[in-house]
Amino acid sequence: MEFTTIPVDASSSHSRSLVPPVGNLPAELLIEIFALCAAGDSLAPIVLGTVCRTWKKVVDESPRVWQVVVLDDTKRSIVASQSQARLWISRSAPLQFDVKLNVEDADHDLPLLAPFLPVFNRWRNLTITGARQESVCLSDTFSRLDTLNDLSISISDNDHLDDACRSTFDAYSPLWPNRIVMNIWLTQLPRAELLGPLRFTSLSITDQSPHSTRPDSAAILGLLKSCPHLESFTLSGWMNPDVSGSQSLPIVSLPRLLTMNLRRTTFTRVILSHINAPMLSKLYLTDLNMSHHVPSDVFEPGDSEDEAGDFSQSPWSDQATGMGLRNLIAHCHPPLKTLEMDYSDMRTKDFIYVFDHLTELEDFLITASDMSNTVIRLLKPYDESTMVATLNAASTSEEGRYDPCLSPVPSQSIRLPHLRNLELYNCHRISGDAIVETLMQRVKYTDRFTSKDTLEEIVVSDCDQFSIQHRDMLVKEMGPRFRLY
């Protein structure tokens, strides 16, 4: 039997049989398929890139594949998730991206969102699942912004985190439609190393927990350190009975900080003593007075008893506020122009120090202070050679023998030399005589020698010892500059 040999191109037939149909797909279609896979699997682009060289090339060179960032705090550590986010952000450039978070621990929200903030203008959609649900389109919101400036952090316990309807990004105010605030709800502040540099210029931290946890001053300072561009800072809350452990805290540099507001907190001394804010121009201290003593492990020069021995209903908080201001001034000599102390107070020795050093202050408002006649008389013109004499009532008779305004040149000094607005509310321990005496002497002198820096507005309201007769005397001398409510 004879056999006929038929030549066969085995190599060609074999190679065609081994090539799967997907291998013949154009790169454009592969990109769309890979993008669909990436939307449902957090690490799909990495896995797809390991299949073959062709797929790796498609994945590496196609930003479209990296447009969906899926992070899950139950599957990967915060550090690993942040590294993933940064890789996806880099690979998806210059396209927009979507962020999908599954977060079971609310304290992970800010660390997981932090990597996306520097490129917020590329952020298209945000979806949050897990402990809370949120889905929002951000492209229209962020398209109006040049920068994302405002961060608001609310601290609460787990039982109250879900009480309010919350939106991560919201309008700052109806009056500011193009200003967006980022809202974060936590049970405790995150560690600074999990945040990296944040570019916010405004930061607000509010303790809303009815059962506040032990304060962590290091965490607050760490968060401030993560926000080196801050121009405005507000801290509200933590009226805790213990502020120990602040001796080894670092000084945080905030070179751009202009405005600071501290409310209802025992952290006043800690914060003021541990920030370097050489541009600070406005300081608001609100509801800091407390009658009970709060233990502290800090003792510094100035912590000794107040030599004046003046009465105070809130001696501990007076000392904490005064020492905080002293330390702030000593660290950076801020050019404060506005100081408002609303139900906040200091010792007499602290008022002396502050008035001697705040040479740029223009507006001073104080409410519910126990300040004495000694303090208000600090604002009178004084002769530096007899400074001590001006701190007591007896000095009045001596000064009456000589009128410095008759001198052709300035012969005395003025504390707070640029003060233009003075407001006193509910200051019940100052006598009306001391108020009238001080203001009349000051205004007469400054009108004569420093008319550009004389008092322009004076308010005295609900001060028990300030009578109608005192009012009439100031109205006669001050005219429309004086107001009584």
PASE-579077 format. One record per residue (C-alpha): y, x, z. Coordinates in steps of 0.05 Angstrom, whole numbers, plus 5000, padded with zeros to 4 digits. Layout:
! residues N
YXZ/...
! end
This chain:
! residues 485
500050005000/506750264981/513250135019/520150124990/525450475031/532150105035/538050525061/541650195121/548350415151/545850375222/551950685253/556750165225/552249575243/551049845313/558349965327/560349265305/555148955350/557649335411/565049145404/566448495444/570947975411/576548105461/577048805435/579648535369/585348145402/592348385387/596148715445/601048135448/595547645464/592348125514/598948165550/599347415558/592147375583/593347935633/599747595657/595846955671/590747355710/596247705750/599247035771/593046865811/590547535835/595048005874/591948645847/589948395777/594248895738/591049475776/583949215765/585049065691/587749765680/581050065703/576849705650/578250165592/583550615563/586150085516/587149585572/590350115616/595250275561/596949535552/597849435627/601950065638/606649945580/607649185589/612848965641/610548245627/603948375663/607648565727/612547975731/608847615787/608447945855/603247635901/603247865974/598747626031/599747856102/592547656120/589548126069/593748746069/598149116119/605649046115/606449776093/601249686037/604549036014/611249376012/608449945969/605449425923/612049055918/615849695899/610649865846/611049165815/618649185816/618649855780/613349655728/616448975712/623349265697/627749055664/624748355665/625647835719/620047735769/617047185813/614947285885/609146915917/608147025992/602546766036/605246906106/601546676168/605947086216/613346886212/615347576237/612847876171/617847486128/623547986129/619248616120/615648296061/622048056028/625948696041/623549095980/626148555933/633248525960/636049135923/634148815857/635648085876/639147975808/632248025775/629047535824/627046895788/622746475835/620446495908/614246125933/612146166006/605745886034/602045966099/605745826164/611245476125/612145216055/617945356008/618845395933/625545535902/628445775835/633146345849/635346555779/640946045776/643146185847/643246935841/646446935772/653046765805/652747355853/654848075846/651848235914/647647905968/651748046030/649747576086/643547596130/642547086187/636747196235/634646666285/629946846342/625546286370/618746206400/612745956360/613345246386/620245166357/619745546291/617944916252/623044446284/628344526230/628244456155/629445156131/631445486066/631146236058/637146256012/642745766023/650145676010/654246046062/659245476066/661644896022/668145276016/664345885989/659745615935/658546305905/656846615972/649446595991/646446736060/639346966070/636146606130/630346896169/626646586228/622747046274/619747066344/621847796352/625848306312/621748756265/621249496274/626649876236/621650306199/618849676165/625549496135/628550116103/635950116084/638749406075/645149296036/647748696075/655048726095/654548146145/649148066198/648347506249/642847506302/642046886344/637046766401/635146026398/629046056443/629345626506/624646126538/627446776512/622947376513/624948016548/630648326507/629248916463/635749296455/632149846415/630149326363/637249076356/640049776348/634349936300/636249336257/643549556258/641350246236/637749926177/644349606155/649150206146/653749796101/655349266154/662549016156/661248426203/656248356260/655047766307/650147756365/649047116403/644147006460/639547376507/642547206575/636847576609/636347816680/634448526661/637849026614/634449656639/631650196594/638050346554/639151056576/635351396519/637850946462/641051296401/648151206377/648150796312/653350966260/656650366226/662250696187/664450056151/664149566209/670549166213/668948556256/664248456315/662747836355/658547846419/656947166450/652946936511/649247596519/647848116572/647448626516/654948736514/654849416547/648649656510/651449476441/658549716452/656050366484/651250536427/655050416363/659950876327/664750426289/670950826270/673650256226/672749676275/679049256275/676948586305/672748476368/671047786395/667747736464/665547026480/662246706540/660147356572/662147196644/656447086693/656647026768/649847326784/648148066785/643848366729/640048996747/641649616706/639050326707/645550616678/650950966719/656551316683/663551566700/667550936711/661850556744/664750676813/668150116851/674749856823/680150186864/684749576855/679949136894/682048516855/678147876862/672947696809/668047116801/663747526754/663748256779/657448486743/659348226674/666448466684/663749166696/658949126637/664348896589/669349406613/664449986611/662149776542/669249786516/670550456549/664450766516/666250466448/673250756452/670651426475/665651466418/669951306359/677051086379/676750456336/683450206308/682649526340/688049036318/684948406348/681548326415/679547626438/676247536506/674146806513/670846696581/669947456583/673247916632/673948626658/675748996721/682949216733/681149946721/678049756654/684249376632/688349996648/683650436607/683449956548/690949826547/692250566549/687750716490/688350126442/694750356410/693849946346/692449276379/696748706351/693248076377/690647976447/687747316471/684247206537/681346576568/678946436639/680347136665/681047326738/686147856717/691347976771/698748096770/697148836767/694048746699/699548326667/704748816693/701349366653/704849066592/711849216619/715749826596/714450406642/716851106657/710951576649/713452006706/713051406753/707151046721/703650916787/709650546813/709350036758/702549796779/704949436841/710048896855/714449356896/716149736833/720249136809/725949266856/726349996836/726449826762/731949326773/736849886791/736650156720/736449776654/732850206602/735649766547/742550056560/740150736538/742050936467/734951186455/728150956480/727051226550/720650876569/713650776542/709950146523/702450006527/699649656466/705949866428/704249436366/702548796405/705448186368/701247606393/699447486466/695546866488/693546706560/689146116574/686445876642/688446526677/689446226746/690446856787/696647106751/703146876782/708446546740/713447046766/709247636742/708547316673/715947176665/717947856693/713248236647/714747856583/722247856592/722548606606/717848766548/721248326496/728148556516/726049286509/721949216444/727248786411/732149336425/728149946405/721949726365/723849076333/718349126280/713149146336/715948646385/712248026408/712647476356/708246946389/706846816462/702246266489/701146096562/696445506573/693345196635/695145776681/695645446750/701245876777/705545806715/710445246730/715444836690/720945286717/717345896690/716445546623/723845386619/725746096634/721446366577/723745816529/730946006543/729646756532/724246736478/726046126438/720845916386/716646536401/714046206465/709145626463/706145236521/700044786511/
! end
